[in-house]
Amino acid sequence: MKLSRLNRFIALAALVALAALTLSGCAPVATEGGDGTAAAAGGGLSMIIMMIAMIAVFYFFMIRPENKKKKQAQQMRDNLAVGDTITTIGGIMGKIVNVKDNAIVIETSEDRVRMQLTKWSVSSVGKQTEEPQ
C-alpha cells in the first residue's frame, strides 16, 4: 500500500511541476526582429512537449500500475481451485469445495457451513497471517 501512495505522490509532484513549466511557457514574449516586425518566442512546441510529458507521467505512475494490479487479481480469481483457502473482500475465510464459472462454494468452519460466493468477491488466496493496514 505504501508503494502506491508513493507513486501517487510522485505523480502529483510531477504533475504540479509540469503544470508550472507549462504555465510559465504559455505567455509568449514579443521580441522585435531586425526589420521592425514583432515575433513571438517560445509557445507551441514546448507546450506540446509538456502535454506529452504529462500524459506519460499519468500513464507510468497511475494507469499502468492499476492495470497490472487488476490483471493479477483477475488471474488469481481465474486460477481458484478446490482446496484453496481464501479470504473474501468482506473478511470471510474459508476453503473452496466447488468451483463454477462465476461462483465458488466455500466451507467457512468445521461445522461445514457452506456459502456460495461470486469469484469477484475473493480478495486473496492462502491463509492471512496479519491484518492489512
C-alpha positions in Angstrom: 0.0 0.0 0.0 2.9 2.4 0.8 4.3 1.9 -2.7 1.0 3.0 -4.4 0.9 6.1 -2.1 4.4 6.9 -3.1 3.6 6.5 -6.8 0.6 8.8 -6.3 2.7 11.4 -4.6 5.4 11.3 -7.3 2.8 11.6 -10.0 1.1 14.5 -8.2 4.5 16.3 -7.8 5.4 15.7 -11.4 2.0 17.0 -12.5 2.4 20.2 -10.4 5.9 20.7 -11.8 4.8 20.1 -15.4 1.8 22.5 -14.9 4.2 25.2 -13.6 6.5 24.7 -16.5 3.6 24.8 -18.9 2.1 27.9 -17.4 5.4 29.7 -17.4 5.9 28.9 -21.1 2.3 29.8 -22.1 2.8 33.5 -22.3 4.8 34.2 -25.5 7.3 37.0 -25.2 7.1 39.5 -28.0 10.5 40.3 -29.5 11.2 42.7 -32.2 13.0 41.5 -35.2 15.7 43.4 -37.1 13.1 44.6 -39.7 10.7 46.1 -37.1 8.2 43.2 -37.0 7.1 41.6 -33.8 7.8 37.9 -33.5 6.5 35.5 -30.8 9.1 33.4 -28.9 8.5 30.1 -27.2 5.0 28.7 -27.1 3.7 26.0 -29.4 6.3 23.2 -29.5 7.2 23.4 -25.8 3.5 23.3 -24.9 3.0 20.1 -26.9 6.1 18.5 -25.4 4.8 19.4 -21.9 1.4 17.8 -22.6 3.1 14.6 -23.9 5.3 14.5 -20.8 2.2 14.9 -18.6 0.4 12.1 -20.3 3.5 9.9 -20.0 3.7 10.6 -16.2 0.0 9.8 -15.8 0.4 6.5 -17.7 3.6 5.3 -16.0 2.6 6.3 -12.4 -1.1 5.8 -12.3 -2.7 3.9 -15.2 -0.1 1.2 -15.8 0.2 0.0 -12.1 -3.5 0.0 -11.7 -3.9 -2.2 -14.9 -1.2 -4.6 -13.6 -3.0 -4.9 -10.3 -6.3 -5.6 -12.0 -4.7 -8.2 -14.2 -3.1 -10.0 -11.3 -6.4 -10.1 -9.3 -8.2 -11.5 -12.4 -5.6 -14.1 -12.9 -5.7 -15.1 -9.2 -9.5 -15.4 -9.5 -9.3 -17.5 -12.7 -6.9 -19.9 -11.0 -9.0 -20.7 -8.0 -9.2 -24.5 -7.3 -10.8 -26.8 -4.9 -9.0 -27.0 -1.6 -7.6 -23.4 -1.7 -8.1 -21.3 1.4 -9.4 -17.9 0.5 -10.4 -14.6 2.1 -13.2 -12.5 0.7 -13.4 -8.7 0.5 -15.7 -8.9 3.5 -13.2 -10.8 5.6 -14.9 -14.2 5.4 -12.3 -17.0 5.4 -13.0 -20.5 4.0 -11.9 -23.4 2.0 -13.1 -23.9 -1.6 -15.2 -27.0 -2.1 -16.7 -26.3 -5.6 -15.7 -24.0 -8.4 -18.3 -22.9 -11.1 -18.0 -20.4 -13.9 -18.6 -17.2 -12.0 -19.1 -18.6 -8.5 -17.4 -20.7 -5.8 -18.7 -22.6 -2.9 -16.7 -22.4 0.4 -16.8 -24.1 3.8 -16.3 -21.5 6.5 -15.9 -23.6 9.6 -15.6 -27.0 11.0 -19.4 -27.2 11.2 -19.3 -27.5 7.4 -21.2 -24.3 6.8 -21.2 -23.7 3.1 -21.6 -20.4 1.3 -21.8 -19.6 -2.4 -19.9 -16.5 -3.5 -19.1 -14.8 -6.7 -15.5 -15.0 -7.8 -15.0 -11.3 -7.8 -15.5 -11.2 -4.0 -12.3 -13.1 -3.4 -9.7 -10.9 -2.0 -6.7 -13.2 -1.5 -5.8 -16.9 -1.7 -3.9 -18.5 1.2 -4.1 -18.1 4.9 -4.0 -14.5 6.0 -1.5 -14.1 8.8 -1.9 -10.5 9.7 -4.4 -7.7 9.3 -4.0 -5.4 6.3 -3.2 -1.8 7.1 
